[in-house]
C-alpha cells in the first residue's frame, strides 16, 4: 500500500466542510483538555485518567448495545468511575490501587458489551480509537455544554484547587476543603474523559488530557504560562490531527497522539537544555566566588 492510497488531499476543501463539527470538537477538546490536564499533572493523576477512560468505554459500549446515546453512556461510566476514585481514593496510594481495580473491570465490561453487540464493527472500533469524523450536531452540543461547565467550574475553583494541588498540607492548615475539591475535580475530569473518548478513543485519551500539560511543565514553572502553553499544545495536537486526518483513510487518533508526543519531546529537549545551561552558569559563578 502506497502513501497515495492513504492520503488524498485533492478535494480537501469539500472534505473539510463535511467535518466542520469535528474540527470544532477537536479545538474545544484540545483547549479544555489542556487546561484540566494542568491539575492532572500537579495532582499526579495520569493513571486515574486511564482508569476513568476504561469505565467510560464500558458505559459507551453498554449504550451502544441497548441502543441509547453513546455519549450519554460514556458520561455515566466516567462520572461513576470519577466518583468512586474521588470518594475512596483520597490518598495517592489508595487512589492508585482503586484505579488498578477499576481498569480491568471497566475494560472487561466494555469487551463483554461489544461482543454482544451485533451492529457495525466500525462502531466497536471507534470506541477504542475514536470516531471524530462522525461528530453530529447533537454530539457537538453535548461537547460544548460539557466543556463550558468544566471550564467555568475550573475558573471558580482554580485558586483553592491549585493551592491544594501544589501544597496540600499548607492548604489543609488554611482550611481549604480538600476532600470536596478533590471530588469536584474528579467529576470534572470524568466529564472531560467522557467527551475525549468520543474523539480519540478510550485507549489514547491520555494524549489530550495529560501530554500537553506534561509538555508545558517541561519548559516553564510559571503558574500563568503552564496553563496557557498546555491549552495551546492541546489545541495544536487536536486541530493538527483532524486537519491531517481529513485527507486520510486512517483514524484521527494516531495523528493527534503523534503530534502531542512530538511536542512533548521538543519541550523535554528545551527544558533539558535550559537546565544544563543553568547548572553551568551556577557552577561558573561558584568557581568565580571560590577564586
N, C-alpha and C positions, 0 to 999 in steps of 0.2 A: 504494500500500500504506500503510495507516494504522498508528499505533502499536499499536492493538488487535490487529492481525494479527501483530505482532512480539512483544508482551508479554501474557501472561495469567497472573496470579497467583491466580486464583480457587480453584485446588486446590493451593496452594503446599505445604502440609504433606505431602500424599501424595507429591508430586514430590520433595520434599527427602528423604523416606525412601528413595526409589528410588535416589538418587545419593549415599547416605551415604559410600560408598567414595571417591567423587570429592571430597567435602568434606574427608575426612581426608587424601587425597592432596595436595590443594592446600595444606592447612595445613602438612603436613610439608615440602613443596617450598618453600613461602614462607619457612619458618624456616631450613632448612638452606641453601637457595639464597642467602638474605640473608647468612648467616654466611660462606659461602665467597666471596661477592661482595666482601667487605671486602678480601681478598687479591687478587682480580681487579683492583680499583681501585688498590690500593697497588703492584702489580707491573705496572700498565699493560697488562693482558692482555684488554681487552674485545674486541679484534679476534680474539684467539685463541679466545674463546668461540664466536664466529660460525663460525670455521673448523672447530672441533670439531663444531659442530652440523651442518655440511654432510655430514661423513663419517658422523655418527650417522644422519642422514637416509638416506644411501646404504645403511648397514647394515640399517636398518629396512626399506627398500624391498626389499633383497635377501631378507630374511627373509620378507617378505610374498609375494614371488614364488615362493620354494621351499616355502612352507607351514610354516615354523617360527615360534617365538615372536618377535613383532616387537620386544618389549623386549630380548630377548637379542641380536637382530641390531643394535639401536640401541646397546647397551652395547659390543659387539665393535667397531663402527665408531668409537665415541667413544674407546675405550681405544687403538685403533691410532693415531688422529689425535693423541691426547694424548701417546703415547709418542714419536711422530715429532717433534712440536714440542718436547717436553721434552729429547730427546737431541740434536737438531740445532740447536735454537734457544736456546742459552744466552744469546746476546746479543740485545738488543731488535731490532736491525736484521736479523739473521739470522732471528729468530722471525717478524717481520712478513712477510718475503719468503716464508718457508716456508708461513705461513698463506695468503698470497696465491696460492700454487701449489695448496694443498690445497683451497681453497674451490671453485673452478670444477671441479676434478677430482671432488670428492665430489658436487657438485650435478649434474654431468653423469652420473655413475654412477647417482645416485638417479632422475633423469629417465628414463634408459635402462631401469632395472628396472621403474619404474612403467608405462612404455609397453608393456612385455612382459606385465605383469600383466593378467589377463582377469577379475578379480573385481570386486567392488562399487567404484564410483567414489568412494563416501564414504570408503573405506579409504585411497585415494590422497590425497584432500583432507585427511584427518585427520593424515597425517604432516607436512604443511606448516603446518597451522593448529591442530593439537591435537585430541584426542578424549577429553577428560576425562570426559564423561558415560558413556564405555564402560569405565571402570576396573573390572575384575573382582577377585575375591578374590586370584587368583594374582598379578596385576599389583600389587595393593596390598601384598602381602607382599614382592614384589621391591623395591618402592619403600621400604618400611620397612627392609628389610635393607640396601639400598644407602645410604640416608640415615643409618642408625645407624653403619655403617662410616665414612662420610665424617665425620660429627660426632665420633666417637670419635678418629679419627686426627688430625683438626684440633686437638682439645684437646691431644693428646700433643705435636704439633709446633708448637703455637701460638707459644711464645716465640721459638725459633730462627727460625721462618718469618717472624714479624713483624720480628725484627731484620734478617734478610736482605732483607726487602721494603723496609724504610724506610732502611737504611744498608748496602748490600751490601759496600762497601769495608771498613767497620769490622767487619762480620760475618766477612768473609774473614780479616781480620787476627786475629780472635779464634778462628779455627779452625772456624767454622761450616761444615758440609759443604753448600755452596750448591748444587752440582750435584745431589746426591742429594735435597736438599729440593725443588729445582725439579721433578725427575722425580716425586717423591711427590705434590706439589701438582697437577701436570698430570694424573696418573692420577685423583686425587680429583675434579678438575674435569671430566674426561672422564666419570666415573660420574654426576655430577650433571647434566651436559648430556644424557646419555642418558635419564635419567628425566624431565627437564624437557621434552624433545622430545615425550614421550607426553602431556604436559599442555597445552602451548601451541604445540607445533609447532616445526619447525626454523627457520622464518623469524622467530619472535618470542621466541626463548629469552633474548635479552638483557634482556627486561623483568623477569625474576626473578633473574637471576644478575649483573646489572650495575646497573640503575637504582636499586634500593633502597639499595645501598651508596653509589652516587654521590650520592643524595639526602642520606644521613646525613652524608657528609663536607662537605656544604654548610653544615650547621648547627653542627657541632662537630668539633674535632680531638682529642677525648679518646679515648685508647686503650680506655677502658671503654665509653663511650657510643656510639661509632661502631658496633661490632658489635651492641649491644642495639637501637639505632634501626634498623639495617639489617634485622635479623630481624623487628622489629615492622612495618616498612614492607613487607617481603616478605609477611608474614602477612596484613596488611590488603589488599594488592593481590590476592593469590591467593584468599583467602576471599571478599573483596568481589566479585571477578569471578565465581566459581562461584555465589554466592548470588543475584546478579542474573541470571546466565545460566540458572538453573534454570527460571525462568518465561518464557524467551525461546526463539525459534526460531533464534537466531543462535549461532555458535560462542562458546565461553568466552573465547578468546584476545583479542578486541578489548576486552572489559571489563577483563581483567587488565592489558593494556598501557595502557589509558586511565587507570585508577586509578593505576598505577605512575607514569605520566608526570605526572599531576596532582600527586602527592605530590612529585615532583622539582621541579616548577615552584614549588610553595609553599615548599619548602626553599631553593630558589635565591633566592627573593624575601626570605625570612627572613635568609639568610646575607648577601645584598647589603645589606639594611637595617642589619644588625649591623655590617658592615664600614664603612659610611658613618658610622654613629654613632661608631665607634672612631676613624675618621680625624678627625672633627670635634672629639672630645674631645682627641685628641693635638694638633691644631692650636691649640685654645684654650689648652691647657697650655703649649705652646711660646710662644704670644703673651704669656701672663702672665709667663713666665720672662724673655722679652725686655724686657718693660716694667719 
